[in-house]
Amino acid sequence: MLGISIRANWDFEKVINLIIDLNIDLCEIQLDNTIFKFQEDRKKTIKLINKLYSSDLQLSFHLSFIDLNIASLDNKIRYYTSKLLRKEIMFVKKWNPFYIVVHTGKISNTFYEVPSVKEKAHKQQIKTISELIKISNIYSIPFAIENRQKSSTSGLIQNINDIQYYNQLFPTLQYVLDIGHLNTFYTDPNALLEEIKVICDFPIIAIHLSNNFGKDTHGSLEDGTIPIKSLFSKVPSLKEKCLIIENKLFKNTLESLDFLYNLIIGKA
């Protein structure tokens, strides 16, 4: 299954007809797009999503993540975050999502080194995930967490050990593996490929594909230090996954789609 991420900064209304004409199976819609944030746009938003849905494209939804933190140490912020995300699940359920995904929680790099604070952050995240899984199960929507990139804050799910820990806590929890995010932790491409091999044995519902030079720039697949061709040759099971192009610009998405399509059918 091959798809694209409709990014938060894209003009959703402008690109929708172009998207429908693409040779893809799925669209992952980012709910941080401004068109979803204002009540006066709600009717137009629903009309646009219906248009995608009626074109026989499978839909998935990336719930809001800007300024939200499912592991916030502040109970009010954690509660507000969970409430908003549950409200978004209620909004998207009518389109029978293939999955919904949220970003993992985060804490400052300083607090990450304090065991008691890190433990509390995990407890906060576990509480939020429990609430989100509960409502997702009511509507039979697979719920997934996305691994975080290296930045000025530390994600609570970043690597194999983190995924293993949460897999034991939540056996039904799915994961969206963002390979571009993972690459921000590595300078050795072979080490990156080895980690991906192991992670793919976990319940990965989708793969976010982009490339970069160590920072999360969401570049086209040929523009970065991730050896994409080697990745697919050394981890052949990737071709059986749901592959989502997640590029910053629409033109880069078209370039990546062409590259990936040729790679998958053996022409690249």
C-alpha positions in Angstrom: 0.0 0.0 0.0 1.4 3.3 -1.1 0.3 6.7 0.2 1.2 10.3 1.0 0.9 12.6 3.9 -1.2 15.7 3.3 1.0 18.1 5.3 -0.2 20.8 7.7 1.3 23.6 5.5 -0.2 22.5 2.2 -3.2 24.3 0.7 -5.6 21.3 1.1 -8.2 22.7 -1.2 -5.7 23.5 -3.9 -4.0 20.1 -4.1 -7.0 17.8 -3.6 -7.7 17.2 -7.3 -4.0 16.6 -8.0 -4.0 14.0 -5.1 -7.0 12.2 -6.5 -5.2 11.8 -9.8 -2.1 10.2 -8.3 -1.5 6.4 -8.4 -1.7 5.9 -4.7 -3.9 3.9 -2.2 -4.0 6.1 0.9 -3.8 9.6 2.2 -2.7 10.4 5.8 -4.3 13.8 6.6 -2.6 16.0 9.2 -5.2 17.7 11.4 -2.8 20.5 12.2 -3.6 21.9 8.8 -5.3 25.3 9.5 -8.4 24.3 7.5 -9.3 22.0 10.5 -8.8 24.7 13.2 -11.7 27.1 12.5 -15.4 26.3 13.0 -16.4 28.4 10.0 -14.3 26.1 7.7 -15.9 22.9 9.1 -18.5 22.4 6.3 -15.8 22.9 3.6 -13.4 20.6 5.4 -16.0 17.8 5.6 -16.8 18.3 1.9 -13.1 18.0 0.9 -12.5 14.9 3.0 -15.7 13.3 1.5 -14.3 14.0 -1.9 -11.1 12.1 -1.1 -13.1 9.3 0.5 -15.5 9.0 -2.4 -12.6 8.6 -4.8 -11.9 5.2 -3.2 -8.7 6.4 -1.4 -8.2 4.9 2.0 -7.8 7.6 4.6 -5.8 7.8 7.8 -5.4 10.8 10.2 -2.5 12.3 12.0 -4.0 13.9 15.1 -2.8 17.3 16.2 0.6 17.6 17.7 1.6 21.3 17.6 1.8 22.5 21.2 0.3 19.3 22.4 2.0 16.8 24.7 0.4 13.5 25.7 3.0 13.1 28.4 2.9 16.6 29.9 3.9 16.7 33.6 1.2 19.3 34.1 -2.1 17.4 34.7 -4.2 20.2 33.2 -2.2 20.2 30.0 -2.2 16.4 29.8 -6.0 16.4 30.3 -6.6 19.1 27.7 -4.4 17.2 25.2 -6.2 14.0 25.7 -9.6 15.7 25.5 -8.7 17.4 22.2 -7.3 14.2 20.7 -10.4 12.2 21.7 -12.6 14.9 20.1 -10.6 14.6 16.9 -11.1 10.8 16.9 -14.8 11.4 17.2 -14.6 13.8 14.2 -12.7 11.4 11.9 -14.5 8.1 12.7 -17.1 8.6 10.0 -14.4 8.0 7.3 -13.4 4.6 8.7 -9.7 5.4 9.1 -7.1 2.8 8.2 -5.4 4.1 11.4 -5.0 7.2 13.5 -1.6 8.3 14.7 -0.3 10.7 17.4 3.2 11.8 18.2 4.9 10.4 21.3 5.1 12.5 24.4 8.2 14.6 25.2 10.1 16.2 28.0 13.1 18.5 28.1 16.5 17.0 27.7 17.4 18.1 31.2 14.4 16.4 32.8 15.0 13.3 30.7 18.2 12.7 32.7 16.2 12.8 36.0 14.8 9.2 36.6 11.9 10.3 38.8 10.8 13.0 36.3 11.2 10.6 33.4 9.1 8.0 35.2 6.3 10.5 35.8 6.3 11.5 32.2 5.9 7.9 31.2 3.0 7.5 33.6 1.3 10.5 32.1 1.8 9.2 28.6 0.5 5.7 29.6 -2.6 7.4 31.0 -3.2 9.3 27.8 -2.6 6.3 25.6 -5.0 4.3 27.7 -7.7 6.9 27.2 -7.1 7.2 23.4 -7.0 3.4 22.9 -10.3 3.1 24.7 -12.2 5.4 22.4 -10.4 4.1 19.3 -11.5 0.6 20.2 -15.1 1.7 20.5 -15.0 2.6 16.8 -12.7 -0.2 15.8 -10.0 2.2 14.6 -6.3 1.1 14.9 -4.4 3.5 17.1 -0.7 4.2 16.5 2.1 6.1 18.1 4.9 7.8 16.0 8.5 7.8 17.1 10.1 11.2 17.8 13.1 12.9 16.1 16.2 14.2 17.8 15.6 17.8 18.9 15.8 20.1 21.9 13.4 17.8 23.7 13.5 14.0 24.2 10.7 11.8 23.0 9.5 9.0 25.3 9.4 6.7 22.2 12.5 7.1 20.1 14.1 3.7 19.6 13.8 -0.1 19.8 13.9 -0.2 23.6 11.1 2.3 23.9 8.9 0.5 21.4 9.5 -2.8 23.2 8.5 -1.3 26.6 5.2 0.1 25.2 4.5 -3.1 23.3 4.6 -5.0 26.5 2.3 -2.5 28.2 -0.1 -2.2 25.2 -0.1 -5.3 23.0 -2.7 -3.8 20.7 -0.9 -0.6 20.2 0.4 0.0 16.7 3.3 2.1 15.6 4.1 4.4 12.7 7.8 4.2 12.1 9.2 7.5 10.9 12.5 6.6 9.2 13.4 10.3 8.8 13.0 10.8 12.5 15.1 7.7 13.2 17.9 9.0 11.0 18.4 12.1 13.2 20.0 9.8 15.8 22.5 8.1 13.4 25.6 9.1 11.5 26.2 5.5 10.4 23.7 4.3 7.8 24.4 0.6 8.5 23.5 1.1 12.2 20.3 2.8 11.0 19.4 -0.1 8.7 20.1 -2.7 11.5 17.7 -0.9 13.9 15.0 -0.7 11.2 15.3 -4.4 10.7 14.5 -5.1 14.3 11.8 -2.5 14.7 9.9 -3.9 11.7 9.2 -7.0 13.7 7.0 -5.0 16.0 3.4 -4.1 15.1 4.2 -1.4 12.5 1.0 -0.3 10.8 2.7 2.3 8.5 6.1 3.7 7.5 6.7 7.4 7.1 9.3 7.9 4.4 11.4 11.0 3.9 15.2 11.7 3.8 17.5 14.2 5.5 21.0 14.9 6.5 20.6 14.4 10.2 17.9 17.0 10.8 14.2 16.4 10.3 13.8 18.4 7.1 11.3 15.9 5.3 13.3 16.0 2.1 12.6 13.9 -1.0 13.8 10.3 -0.9 16.9 10.9 -2.9 18.0 13.9 -0.9 19.7 12.8 2.3 22.0 10.3 4.1 19.4 7.5 4.3 20.4 4.8 1.8 16.8 4.2 0.5 17.8 1.6 -2.1 19.9 -0.3 0.4 17.0 0.0 2.9 14.6 -1.8 0.7 17.1 -4.4 -0.5 18.2 -5.3 3.1 14.7 -5.1 4.6 12.6 -6.6 1.8 9.6 -6.8 4.1 9.2 -3.0 3.9 7.6 -3.5 0.4 4.7 -5.2 2.2 4.2 -2.3 4.6 1.9 0.7 4.2 4.4 3.3 2.9 3.6 6.9 3.4 5.7 9.6 1.6 6.0 12.5 4.1 7.7 15.3 2.3 7.6 19.0 3.2 6.6 20.2 -0.3 4.1 18.8 -2.7 6.6 18.8 -5.5 9.0 16.7 -3.4 6.2 14.3 -2.8 5.7 13.8 -6.5 9.5 13.2 -6.9 9.6 10.7 -4.1 6.5 8.9 -5.3 8.1 8.4 -8.7 11.3 7.2 -7.2 9.6 4.8 -4.8 7.2 3.4 -7.4 10.1 2.6 -9.7 12.1 1.1 -6.7 9.3 -1.1 -5.6 8.6 -2.5 -9.1 12.4 -3.0 -9.6 13.3 -0.3 -12.0 15.3 2.1 -9.8 
